[in-house]
């Protein structure tokens, strides 16, 4: 299914209709929710010279299929940076919040390239694609293709967390077109939390906050492959904190991600 009609709703009206097919447990897939929030933010920032720098998403409560309201407020609009807040509402309650900063490039004498090492994964064609199993995987997984390249699968009972691999929108459901920032948000969030390989049996794990630092503006197609790697820093008392990286197929670092996860296992 094409997401473009949904993005058009976000741009032109306050109320939208979240379609079926995107559930992740008892809530709509967080990547889709974050994508809708950033799409709303982009529609409010009218200065095309300002690109996303970073944003923070808080998943306040479960989002349901059907009608939702998106509101946006510009908190400050400066010469170089615009900061705004977007909220998703259902039943008169805020369910998700995004705070984002968009900025225009400036001349600077400061140049640092202390980037993480890019993992040397086999190409997706050389790896096995993770098959969607109805009833055992979140419904939203059927929208994507994942190829594990390192680490264990969720619920493997591993003694160590974390994994990496390749991901893209599944071509059979998403005709190829220019990728939007909202698409990228969905793709980045399709991977489960890094601690899930340590689970021995299925149990919930829910994102609380998600921070995105956006480094390279995308100029990709929606069916392009991206490389992902997650590292768990700490997990204790029912919560974990992790960071992750996303590269394109030419090993350009696109985004750095940080996440706090509630773990029910």
N, C-alpha and C positions, 0 to 999 in steps of 0.2 A: 504494500500500500504506500502511496506517495504521501509524504508529510507536508508537501507544499500547500494544500488547501488549509491545513491546520495553522501553518505559519501565517497565511493570509488573514485568517480570522484574528490572530493575535495582533497583527499590524493595524487592522481597520476597525476593530470593535473591542469593547471591554469584556463582554461575555463570550466565552468560547465553549466548544463541545469536545471534550477529550474522548477519543474513540476507544473502542474495545480492542483487545489484542495486545495490550501493553502492561498487563498486571505483573507485579513482582511481589508475590505473597498477598497481603491484604491491602496493598497500596499500588497505585500506578508507578511504574518504573521511574526511579529518581532521575535517571539521565534524561528522560523525556520531559519531566517536570522542569529540570534545570534548563533544558533547551528552550522550553516555552518562556521561561523567565528572561533568558538572555535575548531571545527574539524580541520580546517586549522592550527590553532595555535599548536594543539597537534601533527600534522604531522611534524611540524618544530622542536619541542623540542624532540630531540632524546634520552635524558637522562631519562630513565624510573624511576629513583629515585625522579625526580622532578614532583610534583603534582600541580594542579592548586591551587593557594592561593586566588587570587582575580582578577577581571577584570572589565573594564568599557566599555560599548557599547554606541556609539552615533549613533542614526538613523538620518542621514543627510537628506535623501530624500526618496521618495517612491521607493521601489524595485519592479520590474515587473517580471512576469513569463517569462521564456525563458533564453537566454544566459546571463551569468554574469562572471566576472573575479575576482579571489581572489588572492591578492598579500600579501606576508608576509615579514617583516623585523625584524631581531633580533636587538633590541636597545642596549642590554647589556647582556652578558653571564658571570655571576660570578660563584664562586665555589658552592654557595648555591642557588642562584636565577637567573633565566633567565627571562628577560622582552622583550616582542615583540609586534609589531603592525601588525594587519591584516586589509586589506581594501577590500571592495566589490565594484566593478566598473560596471557600465552599461552606454553605450553611452559616453565613455571617461570621465565619471563623477563619483566621489566617492559618494556612496549612504549610506554606513555604515562603521563604524570604530570600531575596538576592540583593546584595549590595555590590555594585560594580564601579570600577573607575576606567574611563576611556581617556586616552591621551594622544596628543600629536607629537611627532618626533621633534627633537631639538638637537642642535649641535652640542657636542660634549667632547672634552679631552679625556674622559674616563672610558677605557675599553678593557673589559675583563672577559676572558673565555675559559672559565674554570668549569667546563661541562663534564657531566658524568660519562663514563665509558659506555659506548654503545654496545649492547650485547650482540654477539655474532650468531644469530639464529639461522637455521636452514630456511629456505624460502617456503612460503605457504604451500606451494605445489608439492613440496617434499615431505610435508607433515600431514598427519591425519586431522581432518576437521571434526570438531566436537559435534556429535549428532544431538539434535533436540529430542528429548524424551518427555512426552506429555505426562504431566502428573508428578514427575520427578524433578523437573527444572522450572524455574519461573517462566511464565507465559511470554514475557518480553524477549527471552533468549531466541525465539524462533525468528526474530527480526534480523539476526546477526550471524556471521560466521566467525568462529574462534578456532585458532590452531595453537594448542599448548606446545611450547618449545623448551621449557624448563620447569622444574617443580612438579608437584603432585596436583591431581584434581581435587576439588572439594569433597569432603567426607572420606578422605583416604586414610584417616587416622595417622597421618604423618607426625613425626616428632618435631618437625620444623615447618614454619609457614612459608609463604611467598611462591611466586611463579612468574612466568612471562611468556609472551607469544605474540601472535598476529591477530588482527581483528579487522572486520569490515562489515558494512551492511550487506545482507544477503541479496544477490542480484535478482533472484526470482521474485522478490517482493518489492524491491526498490529500483526502479529504472534509473539508469545512469544519468547524472546531471551534475551541475556545479554544486559542490559541497558548501553548505552554509555553516555558520558558527554554531547554530542550534543543533545541526546534525553531529558536529564534532563533539558537543557536550554529551549527546546520547551515546556515541561510540566510546568515549573515554570511560563512561560509567558502567558499561556492560560487564566488565570484569568483576567478579565477586571480591569481597574483602580478602586481604592477604592471609588471614588466619583460618579461612575455611578448610584448607587441606588438613588442618589439625583436628577437625571435627571427625568423630567416629560414626555418628548417625546424623540425619538431617535435623537441623535446629536453626532458628531465626538468627539473623545478624542484620542490623539496620543502621544505615548511615545517619549520623546526627548532623555533622557539618562537613562541608566539602569546599576546599580552597583551591582555586585555579590561578596559576600564573601563566599567562599566554605570551609565548616568546616569538613565534614565527607565524605571521598571518597565513592562513591556508589558501592555497590555489590548487585545489584538488577536486577530484570527482567523488561522488558519493560511494562508488564501488571500489575505490582505491584501498589498498591494504595499509595498516598502520601497526607499528611495533610498540609493545607495552611491557613494562616491568614494574612490579610492586615490591616494596620492602617494608616489613612491619618493624617498627621501632620498639614498641612496648605494648604488652597486653596483660592486664591484671584487673581483678575486681569487676569483671563483666564489661570492660571497655578496652578497645585497642586503638592505637594511633599508628598511621602508616603514611608513607609517601610513595609516589609512583611517577614514572616518566612515560611520555608518549613521543615517539619518533615517526616520521613518515618513511616511505620505502627507500628514500635516498639518505637516510640516517640524519636528517635534520631534526633537532629537538624542537617539538611543537609546543609542549606544555609540561609544566611541573605541577603535580597534584598532591594535596595533603587531605587526609580524611580522618575523622574520629568516628568510630563504629561502636554501637552497642551490641554486645555478644551475649547470646542467650544459650550458652553451652558451657 
